[in-house]
């Protein structure tokens, strides 16, 4: 069982993060300083994208005006932004390699905040129930 175990250990070391994947970090985050990115750091990076900044302003405007259709449009926009910013549509594995290397954090906190904003906008812009007298 010695040669089999040796081959398994060698194969396992080849599957881990390697310097060859560092190219993913230079592509995804060119200015990365080497520190591991946390979920909070990834949230801050994702909130700096132009699409998300526009959606934050649109959400504030829809809530301020209590506009129902504006609220629906903003929630649809948050759904699209979450899909685009988190990279769910990428099938090349570049984002997964960057996450394994540590230059990209988990998008779970961003998704949670986007859902909370969407729920808040829907609840706040919903029409008031009419009383039947």
N, C-alpha and C positions, 0 to 999 in steps of 0.2 A: 504494500500500500504506500510505500515511500514515494515512488515516481509519480503516482496519481496525485498524491497530496501536493507534491512539489509543483506539478502542472496547474493544479487548482489555485495554489497561492500565487503563482506567476500570473495567471489569468485574472485573479482578483485585483492585483496591483495595477494591471493595465486598464481596468475599468474605472478606477478612481480618478479624481481630478489630476490632470497632468499639465506641465508647462505648455504642451502643444495646444491646449484649450485656451491659453492666454490670448490667442488671437481673437477669440470671441469677446473678451473684455475690451480690446482695442477697437473693435468694431462697434459694440453696443455703447460703451462708455469710454470715449477716448481720453478724458482727463482723470481717469480713476487713479487714486493715490495709493491703492493697495489695502486700505482698510475694508473690512467686511461690511457690506451694506445691510442694515436691519430693515424690518418692516416699516418702521417710522421714517427712516431715511428714504426708502422707496416711495412712501406716501408723499413726502416732500418733493421728490423728483417728479412724480407723476402729476402733482398739482401745479407744477411749473410749466406744463405743456400749454400751448395756446388754446387748444380745444377745451381743455378743462377750465382754464381761466375765463373763457367766454361763457361756459356753462355756469360757472359760479355767479357771474354777473347776471345772466339770464334767469337763474333761479331766484336771485334777490329781487329782480324786477318783477317776476311772476308772483312772488309772495307779496311784494309791496303793493301791486295793483290788484291782487286777488283775482287774477285772470285764470279761468278754468282751462281754456285751450292752451294758453301759454304754459300752464303747469304741466299739461299732458305732453306738450312739445319738449319741454325741458326734461321730463322723465325719459322720453324716448331718446333724447340727446345724451343723457347720462348712460343709458344702456349701450348706445353706439360707442360712446367714449370709453366705457369700461372695456368693451370688446377690442377697440383699437389700441388703447394705451397699454393694456396688460399683455398684448401680443398673443392672444389665444388663437388668432388665425394663422400664425406662423408655423409652418410644418418643417422648417429647415433645422430645428433643434438648436439654433443659435442662442435663444433666450435661456433654454435649459442648461446649455453649456456655461453661459455666463452666470447663472444661478449657482451652478456647481463650483465655479471658480470663486464666487463671492462678490463680484462687482455688481450684481443685481439682487435685490432682496425679494421677499415674498410680496405679491400684490394683494394679499388677503385683507390688509388694513384699508387699502384704497377701495377695494370692492365693498367693504363694510361701510365706509363713510359715504360712498356713492349711493348705496342702497338706503342709508339713513336719510340722506338729503332728498332722495326721490320720494320716500315715504312721507317725510315732512312736508314737501311741496304738495303732494296729493292731498294730505289731510288738511292743510291750511287753505288750499284753494278750492276745496270741495264745496258745492253749493249747500247753503244752510237748509235744513229741513223745514218745510212749511207746516205750520200748525193748522189742523182742521178744526174749525170752530163751529 
